[in-house]
Each structure stands twice: as C-alpha cells, then as structure tokens.
C-alpha cells in the first residue's frame, strides 16, 4: 500500500498534480490514533487523518487539520500570523490517550486536538503550548530560550505522562509533562 501517490512508481510532490485529499508534499511523521492513521504533511501545512487504516493506494484522507479545503496548502492558510486552525510546516506528531499533539514547527508551538474533534476539515485544537495565545508565533516567542519555549520543534513522541520534543532550533531535547505544559 502507498499513500500520497497513485502507485509505487511516482515520487512527485502532490502526485504531480493539484493538491487534494490524497496527495502529499514532504510527509514527515505518522501516528496511530485509536483506529485512525495520521500523517504530518509538512509541505502542504496540514495533518491528514484516515479514520480507519487505508486499504487502497492513494486513498484520500477523511479529515484535514490545518487547512479548510483539500486544495488549500498555504502557510497559516495564507496569513502571516497563525490562528488556532492553521498550521505552518507541521513536522511531527504524537498521541497521548485521547489527544493528538502536533509540532507546528515554523510557528514554534505545540497544538493538541481531542479525538472527538477530528471529523472533517479544519477542526480547531483545544491545547496550546510554547506560545501565549493562538495568534502568536516566533522562535522562543521572539525572546531568549526558556523552559517553556520552542524554536523549530522537528520531532515529537510520547512516553507515559511526558511529551518528548526535539527542539531543533534550540539544540536540545525537552521532556514536558502533559498536564503542566499543554493547556487549553
């Protein structure tokens, strides 16, 4: 099985065509989330979600996070500043219980979606970490590095009560306690 392409013999961005619910540009991370399969499609600034394990080559996803429509691929949905529903190069994702957490890399923040919210396109997250509000961005919030700031988080995984973050721009790996760092 191959996703992002119609067959194994193609390697073009967005399968050589217009972006849609089945194409990818720079997929970087994947996670199983209950019965769902999630892929961080960094170059299209979105997370693709299949509610069940795909069974067909190039199968379109069932839900998208970060974009309102399948052909939308702009950073922050075309705006300079992020919003709750927009993504800017999401490179990593991980799951923790009923939560999908995404490293919104170019906005230097983590976002968390509850499993119940991921149905169609453009669902907003409930959790935010490393920025003071949904509309903020900036490496370390445009300040020096701090224990609760990020600069280009590229990797993310979960272990029990911790999120483990490869904070690439700060040349460090951080362990954050889920209940203390991720907040609504």
C-alpha positions as CSV (number, residue, x, y, z in Angstrom):
1,X,0.0,0.0,0.0
2,X,1.2,3.5,-0.8
3,X,-0.4,6.8,0.4
4,X,0.3,10.2,-1.2
5,X,0.8,8.7,-4.7
6,X,-1.4,6.7,-7.0
7,X,1.2,3.9,-7.3
8,X,4.7,3.0,-6.3
9,X,6.3,4.3,-9.4
10,X,5.7,8.1,-8.8
11,X,7.6,10.4,-6.4
12,X,6.3,13.8,-7.4
13,X,5.1,16.4,-4.9
14,X,1.3,16.2,-4.7
15,X,1.4,13.2,-7.0
16,X,2.3,15.5,-9.9
17,X,-0.9,17.4,-9.8
18,X,-3.0,19.9,-7.8
19,X,-3.0,19.2,-4.1
20,X,-6.0,17.2,-2.9
21,X,-7.1,14.9,-0.1
22,X,-4.9,12.1,-1.4
23,X,-1.7,13.9,-2.2
24,X,1.3,14.8,-0.1
25,X,4.3,17.1,-0.1
26,X,7.1,16.3,2.4
27,X,5.3,13.9,4.8
28,X,7.5,13.7,7.9
29,X,5.7,11.9,10.7
30,X,2.9,9.5,11.3
31,X,1.0,8.1,14.3
32,X,-1.8,5.7,15.0
33,X,-4.6,7.5,17.0
34,X,-7.1,4.9,18.1
35,X,-8.3,3.4,14.8
36,X,-7.1,6.5,12.9
37,X,-3.9,6.9,10.9
38,X,-2.4,10.5,11.0
39,X,0.3,11.9,8.8
40,X,2.0,15.3,9.1
41,X,2.1,16.6,5.5
42,X,4.5,19.4,6.3
43,X,4.9,20.9,2.8
44,X,1.1,21.3,2.5
45,X,0.8,22.7,6.0
46,X,-1.7,20.1,7.2
47,X,-2.3,16.9,9.1
48,X,-4.0,14.2,7.1
49,X,-6.3,11.8,9.0
50,X,-7.8,8.5,7.9
51,X,-10.4,7.3,10.4
52,X,-9.6,3.6,9.6
53,X,-6.4,2.1,8.2
54,X,-6.4,2.8,4.4
55,X,-6.8,-0.1,2.1
56,X,-6.3,1.5,-1.4
57,X,-3.2,3.1,-3.0
58,X,-3.6,6.8,-3.0
59,X,-6.7,6.7,-0.8
60,X,-8.0,10.2,0.1
61,X,-7.9,11.1,3.8
62,X,-11.1,11.6,5.8
63,X,-10.1,14.7,7.7
64,X,-7.6,17.5,7.5
65,X,-6.2,19.7,10.2
66,X,-4.6,23.0,9.4
67,X,-6.5,23.6,6.2
68,X,-10.2,24.3,5.4
69,X,-10.2,22.7,2.0
70,X,-8.1,19.9,0.4
71,X,-6.6,22.2,-2.2
72,X,-5.5,24.7,0.4
73,X,-1.8,24.4,1.2
74,X,-0.6,27.9,2.3
75,X,1.3,28.5,5.5
76,X,-1.2,29.7,8.1
77,X,-3.9,29.4,5.5
78,X,-2.4,32.4,3.7
79,X,-1.9,34.7,6.7
80,X,1.3,35.9,8.2
81,X,0.1,35.2,11.8
82,X,-1.2,31.8,12.9
83,X,-4.6,31.0,14.2
84,X,-6.0,28.1,16.1
85,X,-7.0,26.3,12.9
86,X,-3.9,27.0,10.8
87,X,-0.5,25.2,10.6
88,X,2.9,26.3,9.4
89,X,5.1,23.3,8.4
90,X,3.9,20.7,11.0
91,X,6.8,18.3,11.0
92,X,5.9,16.0,13.9
93,X,3.0,14.5,15.8
94,X,2.4,12.1,18.6
95,X,-0.6,10.7,20.6
96,X,-1.3,10.6,24.3
97,X,-4.5,8.9,25.2
98,X,-7.4,10.8,23.5
99,X,-5.0,13.6,22.3
100,X,-3.2,14.1,19.0
101,X,-0.3,16.6,19.6
102,X,1.3,18.3,16.6
103,X,4.6,20.2,16.5
104,X,3.6,23.3,14.4
105,X,7.3,23.7,13.5
106,X,7.5,27.1,11.8
107,X,5.2,28.7,14.4
108,X,7.3,27.2,17.2
109,X,4.4,25.8,19.2
110,X,2.6,22.5,20.0
111,X,-1.1,22.1,19.4
112,X,-3.4,19.4,20.7
113,X,-6.6,18.0,19.3
114,X,-9.0,15.8,21.2
115,X,-10.0,12.6,19.4
116,X,-13.7,13.6,19.3
117,X,-12.9,16.9,17.4
118,X,-11.3,15.3,14.4
119,X,-14.1,14.7,12.0
120,X,-13.9,16.8,8.8
121,X,-11.7,19.6,7.6
122,X,-10.3,22.5,9.7
123,X,-11.1,21.4,13.3
124,X,-9.5,23.7,15.8
125,X,-7.2,22.4,18.6
126,X,-8.1,22.6,22.2
127,X,-4.5,22.7,23.6
128,X,-1.6,25.1,23.1
129,X,2.0,25.1,24.4
130,X,5.1,27.3,23.9
131,X,3.2,30.4,22.7
132,X,1.0,32.8,24.8
133,X,-2.1,32.6,22.5
134,X,-3.3,31.1,19.2
135,X,-2.2,34.1,17.1
136,X,1.4,34.2,18.4
137,X,4.5,32.8,16.8
138,X,8.2,33.4,16.9
139,X,11.3,31.4,17.9
140,X,11.2,31.3,21.7
141,X,8.4,33.9,21.5
142,X,11.0,36.3,20.0
143,X,12.9,36.1,23.3
144,X,15.8,34.0,24.6
145,X,15.2,30.3,25.1
146,X,13.2,29.4,28.1
147,X,12.0,26.1,29.7
148,X,8.5,26.6,28.2
149,X,9.5,28.0,24.7
150,X,10.4,26.3,21.5
151,X,12.4,27.1,18.4
152,X,11.6,24.9,15.4
153,X,10.4,21.7,17.0
154,X,11.1,18.9,14.5
155,X,10.4,15.7,16.5
156,X,7.8,14.7,19.0
157,X,7.0,11.5,20.8
158,X,5.0,10.5,23.9
159,X,6.0,8.4,26.9
160,X,3.5,7.9,29.7
161,X,2.9,11.4,31.1
162,X,5.6,13.1,29.0
163,X,5.9,14.7,25.6
164,X,9.4,14.4,24.4
165,X,10.3,17.2,22.0
166,X,13.3,17.6,19.6
167,X,13.6,21.3,19.9
168,X,16.0,21.7,16.9
169,X,16.4,25.4,16.8
170,X,17.5,25.4,20.4
171,X,19.8,22.4,20.0
172,X,18.1,20.4,22.8
173,X,15.6,17.7,23.6
174,X,12.9,18.5,26.2
175,X,10.6,16.4,28.4
176,X,7.3,18.2,29.1
177,X,4.7,16.9,31.5
178,X,1.4,16.7,29.6
179,X,-0.8,18.2,32.3
180,X,1.6,21.1,33.2
181,X,2.8,22.3,29.7
182,X,-0.2,21.7,27.4
183,X,-3.1,23.9,28.3
184,X,-6.4,25.0,26.9
